[in-house]
């Protein structure tokens, strides 16, 4: 079984500025990452929350180090929800034992650990203020602060920007969870870090906090498999309905169940084609909707996206 490790951290219990939603956020993310939509195992999750243990700078740094220095594996993922801060040296994940000049874990150290990890893909998701500082390492001399291949960073806010809590949950994490549940899934149900960012970024208005995504990836791993938009068995039928990638599937009133001439077998096929239409894989020909294509006896065809999945089905990859 592939090795997928996730360290999930939520801290509410800060002595001077307690939070309300970070523990809830961490538990929600952990629950989603443990299994895929069909109940199959996904990440081996370790959850650290302030309602169950005292989290210090040293203990958190130890856990983050163990996550990224574990040898090999497919994906190593860090999620943190809690306070963040910044100074002239960069940003920090704040721990309850924070003090002047020792606020918590420096984001530069987090990035260094992630970059040096031997896991194939390393993902860091931060729901904290000033979290956009991650990856913004000042260049020294001729060296630039490029991410190493295989690292992706998703943060709730830009540098010097706060992260919003509302209703006992973080706004950013609420959207991340919605994305993992399927809001950011592709046709096959795969949810990746770039897709989560696109989903969150689109959901937040221009006056809200702005998420940030930084990555250096040659291959994108699925962080979770949600319910596919179209069942795999239906995707495989694309090559039956459309013998060639540019074929058209002829329709007539027998495909529409409201018509007196409706044929039950045709109606079943048409419902599957309409589901493919909903997933933007199929479109009507010379008609605004699939219904009118059937009533008027025209046809439907594959969209550009549909042609992509047709080829995958043809090659036996779905």
C-alpha positions as CSV (number, residue, x, y, z in Angstrom):
1,X,0.0,0.0,0.0
2,X,1.3,3.5,-0.9
3,X,2.8,5.4,2.1
4,X,0.9,8.6,2.7
5,X,1.5,10.5,5.9
6,X,-0.3,13.5,7.3
7,X,0.4,15.6,10.4
8,X,-2.6,17.6,11.4
9,X,-2.2,20.3,14.0
10,X,-4.9,22.5,15.6
11,X,-4.2,25.0,18.5
12,X,-6.9,27.0,20.2
13,X,-5.4,27.4,23.7
14,X,-3.2,30.4,23.5
15,X,-2.7,32.2,26.9
16,X,-3.3,35.7,25.7
17,X,-5.3,35.4,22.5
18,X,-7.3,32.1,22.5
19,X,-8.9,30.9,19.3
20,X,-12.2,29.0,18.9
21,X,-12.1,27.0,15.6
22,X,-8.6,25.6,15.1
23,X,-9.1,22.3,16.9
24,X,-12.4,21.8,15.1
25,X,-10.6,22.6,11.8
26,X,-7.9,20.1,12.4
27,X,-10.3,17.3,13.3
28,X,-12.4,18.0,10.2
29,X,-9.4,17.9,7.9
30,X,-8.1,14.7,9.6
31,X,-11.4,12.9,9.2
32,X,-11.5,13.7,5.5
33,X,-7.9,12.7,4.8
34,X,-8.1,9.4,6.6
35,X,-10.3,7.8,4.0
36,X,-11.5,8.3,0.4
37,X,-15.2,8.7,-0.5
38,X,-15.6,4.9,-0.9
39,X,-14.2,4.2,2.6
40,X,-10.8,3.0,1.3
41,X,-7.8,4.1,3.4
42,X,-6.0,7.2,2.3
43,X,-3.6,9.0,4.7
44,X,-2.0,7.6,7.8
45,X,-3.0,10.6,10.0
46,X,-1.5,11.9,13.2
47,X,-3.6,14.5,14.9
48,X,-2.2,17.0,17.5
49,X,-4.7,19.4,19.1
50,X,-4.4,21.6,22.1
51,X,-7.5,20.1,23.7
52,X,-5.6,16.9,24.3
53,X,-2.0,17.9,24.9
54,X,0.3,20.9,25.6
55,X,1.9,21.9,22.3
56,X,5.2,23.7,22.7
57,X,7.6,25.0,20.1
58,X,10.0,22.1,20.7
59,X,7.3,19.4,20.5
60,X,5.8,20.9,17.3
61,X,9.2,21.2,15.7
62,X,9.9,17.6,16.6
63,X,6.7,16.3,15.0
64,X,7.2,18.4,11.8
65,X,10.7,17.1,11.6
66,X,9.6,13.5,12.0
67,X,7.0,13.9,9.3
68,X,9.4,15.2,6.7
69,X,12.5,13.1,7.6
70,X,10.7,9.8,7.5
71,X,12.3,8.0,4.6
72,X,10.5,7.7,1.3
73,X,6.7,7.6,0.8
74,X,4.4,9.0,-1.7
75,X,3.0,12.0,0.1
76,X,3.9,13.9,3.3
77,X,1.3,16.5,4.3
78,X,1.4,19.1,7.0
79,X,-1.8,20.9,8.0
80,X,-1.6,23.7,10.7
81,X,-4.4,25.8,12.1
82,X,-3.6,28.3,14.7
83,X,-2.0,31.7,15.2
84,X,0.7,33.0,12.8
85,X,2.9,36.0,13.0
86,X,5.8,37.7,11.3
87,X,8.8,39.9,12.0
88,X,11.7,41.2,9.9
89,X,13.0,37.7,9.7
90,X,9.9,36.2,8.2
91,X,6.8,34.3,9.4
92,X,6.1,31.8,12.2
93,X,3.6,29.1,13.3
94,X,2.9,30.4,16.8
95,X,2.8,28.0,19.7
96,X,1.3,28.6,23.2
97,X,4.7,29.0,24.8
98,X,5.6,31.8,22.4
99,X,7.9,34.6,23.8
100,X,9.8,37.5,22.4
101,X,12.3,36.3,19.8
102,X,10.9,32.7,20.1
103,X,7.4,33.0,18.7
104,X,7.2,29.5,17.4
105,X,8.4,27.6,14.3
106,X,10.0,29.7,11.6
107,X,8.3,29.1,8.3
108,X,11.8,29.0,6.7
109,X,12.5,25.9,8.8
110,X,9.2,24.3,7.7
111,X,10.1,24.9,4.1
112,X,13.6,23.5,4.5
113,X,12.3,20.3,6.1
114,X,9.7,19.9,3.4
115,X,12.2,20.6,0.6
116,X,14.7,18.1,2.0
117,X,12.1,15.3,2.5
118,X,12.5,12.2,0.4
119,X,8.7,11.8,0.0
120,X,7.7,12.1,-3.7
121,X,5.3,15.0,-2.9
122,X,5.3,17.3,0.1
123,X,2.2,19.4,0.8
124,X,2.0,22.2,3.4
125,X,-1.5,23.7,4.2
126,X,-1.6,26.6,6.6
127,X,-4.6,28.3,8.1
128,X,-2.9,31.0,10.0
129,X,-2.3,34.7,9.8
130,X,0.7,35.8,7.8
131,X,1.0,32.2,6.4
132,X,1.8,33.5,2.9
133,X,5.3,34.2,4.1
134,X,6.0,30.5,3.6
135,X,8.3,30.1,0.6
136,X,9.2,33.8,0.6
137,X,12.8,33.3,1.8
138,X,15.0,36.3,1.2
139,X,17.6,35.6,-1.5
140,X,21.2,35.6,-0.5
141,X,23.8,36.7,-3.0
142,X,23.0,35.0,-6.4
143,X,20.9,32.3,-4.8
144,X,17.1,32.5,-5.2
145,X,14.4,31.1,-3.0
146,X,13.0,28.5,-5.4
147,X,10.9,25.7,-4.2
148,X,12.4,22.2,-4.7
149,X,10.5,19.9,-7.0
150,X,7.7,18.0,-5.3
151,X,6.7,20.8,-2.9
152,X,3.4,22.6,-2.9
153,X,2.2,25.2,-0.4
154,X,-1.4,26.3,0.2
155,X,-1.9,29.1,2.7
156,X,-5.0,30.8,4.0
157,X,-3.7,34.4,3.4
158,X,-1.0,36.5,1.9
159,X,1.9,37.9,3.9
160,X,0.8,40.5,6.4
161,X,-2.8,39.4,6.0
162,X,-5.1,37.9,8.7
163,X,-6.9,34.6,8.5
164,X,-10.6,34.7,9.4
165,X,-12.6,32.6,11.9
166,X,-16.3,32.5,11.7
167,X,-18.9,30.3,13.4
168,X,-16.3,28.2,15.2
169,X,-14.4,27.3,12.1
170,X,-11.8,28.9,9.9
171,X,-13.2,30.3,6.7
172,X,-10.3,28.9,4.7
173,X,-10.4,25.4,6.2
174,X,-14.2,25.3,5.7
175,X,-13.6,25.8,2.0
176,X,-10.6,23.3,2.0
177,X,-12.9,20.6,3.5
178,X,-15.6,21.4,0.9
179,X,-13.0,20.9,-1.8
180,X,-11.9,17.6,-0.3
181,X,-15.4,16.4,-0.1
182,X,-15.7,16.8,-3.9
183,X,-16.0,20.5,-4.7
184,X,-12.6,20.5,-6.3
185,X,-12.7,16.9,-7.7
186,X,-12.0,16.2,-11.3
187,X,-14.3,13.8,-13.3
188,X,-12.6,10.8,-11.8
189,X,-13.0,12.2,-8.2
190,X,-9.4,13.1,-7.7
191,X,-8.8,16.2,-5.5
192,X,-5.3,17.7,-5.8
193,X,-3.6,20.7,-4.1
194,X,-3.8,22.9,-7.2
195,X,-7.5,22.1,-7.5
196,X,-8.1,22.9,-3.9
197,X,-6.5,26.3,-4.4
198,X,-8.6,27.1,-7.5
199,X,-11.8,26.1,-5.6
200,X,-10.9,28.3,-2.5
201,X,-9.7,31.2,-4.5
202,X,-12.9,31.3,-6.6
203,X,-15.1,31.0,-3.5
204,X,-13.5,33.9,-1.7
205,X,-14.6,37.3,-2.9
206,X,-12.1,40.0,-3.9
207,X,-12.5,41.8,-0.6
208,X,-11.9,38.7,1.5
209,X,-8.6,37.2,2.6
210,X,-6.7,35.9,-0.4
211,X,-5.3,32.4,-0.4
212,X,-1.8,31.8,-1.8
213,X,-0.5,28.7,-3.7
214,X,3.1,28.0,-4.5
215,X,4.4,24.8,-6.1
216,X,7.1,23.1,-8.1
217,X,5.5,20.0,-9.4
218,X,6.2,17.6,-12.3
219,X,3.4,15.3,-11.2
220,X,0.3,16.1,-9.1
221,X,-0.8,13.6,-6.5
222,X,-4.5,13.2,-5.5
223,X,-4.9,14.2,-1.8
224,X,-8.3,12.4,-1.7
225,X,-10.6,10.6,-4.0
226,X,-14.1,12.0,-3.8
227,X,-17.2,10.6,-5.5
228,X,-16.6,10.7,-9.3
229,X,-18.8,13.1,-11.3
230,X,-19.4,10.2,-13.7
231,X,-19.2,6.5,-12.6
232,X,-16.2,4.8,-14.1
233,X,-18.4,2.3,-15.8
234,X,-20.2,5.1,-17.7
235,X,-16.9,6.7,-18.7
236,X,-15.8,3.4,-20.3
237,X,-19.0,3.4,-22.4
238,X,-17.9,6.6,-24.1
239,X,-16.0,4.5,-26.6
240,X,-19.1,2.5,-27.3
241,X,-21.3,5.5,-27.9
242,X,-18.6,7.3,-29.8
243,X,-16.6,4.8,-31.9
244,X,-14.2,7.6,-32.9
245,X,-13.2,10.7,-30.9
246,X,-15.0,13.0,-33.3
247,X,-18.1,10.7,-33.7
248,X,-21.7,12.0,-33.2
249,X,-24.3,10.0,-31.3
250,X,-27.6,10.2,-33.1
251,X,-30.7,11.0,-30.9
252,X,-34.4,10.9,-31.5
253,X,-37.6,11.2,-29.3
254,X,-37.3,7.6,-28.2
255,X,-34.5,8.7,-25.9
256,X,-36.6,11.2,-23.9
257,X,-38.7,9.5,-21.2
258,X,-41.6,12.0,-21.4
259,X,-42.3,11.1,-25.0
260,X,-45.0,8.5,-25.9
261,X,-42.5,6.7,-28.1
262,X,-39.8,6.4,-25.4
263,X,-37.8,3.2,-25.5
264,X,-36.6,2.1,-22.0
265,X,-33.2,1.0,-23.2
266,X,-32.7,4.4,-25.0
267,X,-33.9,6.3,-22.0
268,X,-31.2,4.5,-19.8
269,X,-28.5,5.5,-22.3
270,X,-29.8,9.1,-22.5
271,X,-29.7,9.5,-18.7
272,X,-26.0,8.4,-18.8
273,X,-25.3,10.8,-21.6
274,X,-27.0,13.6,-19.7
275,X,-24.8,12.8,-16.7
276,X,-21.8,13.2,-19.0
277,X,-23.2,16.5,-20.2
278,X,-23.4,17.7,-16.6
279,X,-19.7,16.8,-16.2
280,X,-19.0,18.8,-19.4
281,X,-17.9,15.7,-21.4
282,X,-20.8,15.7,-23.9
283,X,-22.7,18.5,-25.6
284,X,-25.7,18.7,-27.8
285,X,-25.3,19.3,-31.6
286,X,-27.5,22.1,-33.2
287,X,-29.6,22.4,-30.0
288,X,-29.3,24.4,-26.8
289,X,-30.0,21.4,-24.5
290,X,-29.8,17.6,-24.8
291,X,-33.5,17.4,-24.4
292,X,-34.1,19.4,-27.5
293,X,-31.4,17.4,-29.3
294,X,-33.5,14.3,-28.6
295,X,-36.9,15.9,-29.5
296,X,-35.6,17.4,-32.7
297,X,-33.6,14.3,-33.7
298,X,-30.2,15.8,-33.9
299,X,-27.2,14.4,-32.0
300,X,-24.6,14.8,-29.2
301,X,-20.8,14.8,-29.4
302,X,-17.8,14.8,-27.1
303,X,-16.4,18.1,-25.8
304,X,-12.7,18.7,-25.6
305,X,-12.7,17.4,-22.1
306,X,-14.8,14.5,-23.2
307,X,-12.3,13.6,-25.9
308,X,-9.6,13.5,-23.2
309,X,-11.5,10.9,-21.1
310,X,-12.5,9.0,-24.3
311,X,-8.8,8.5,-24.9
312,X,-8.2,7.4,-21.4
313,X,-11.1,4.9,-21.7
314,X,-9.7,3.7,-25.1
315,X,-6.3,3.1,-23.5
316,X,-7.9,1.2,-20.6
317,X,-6.8,3.8,-18.1
318,X,-10.2,4.3,-16.4
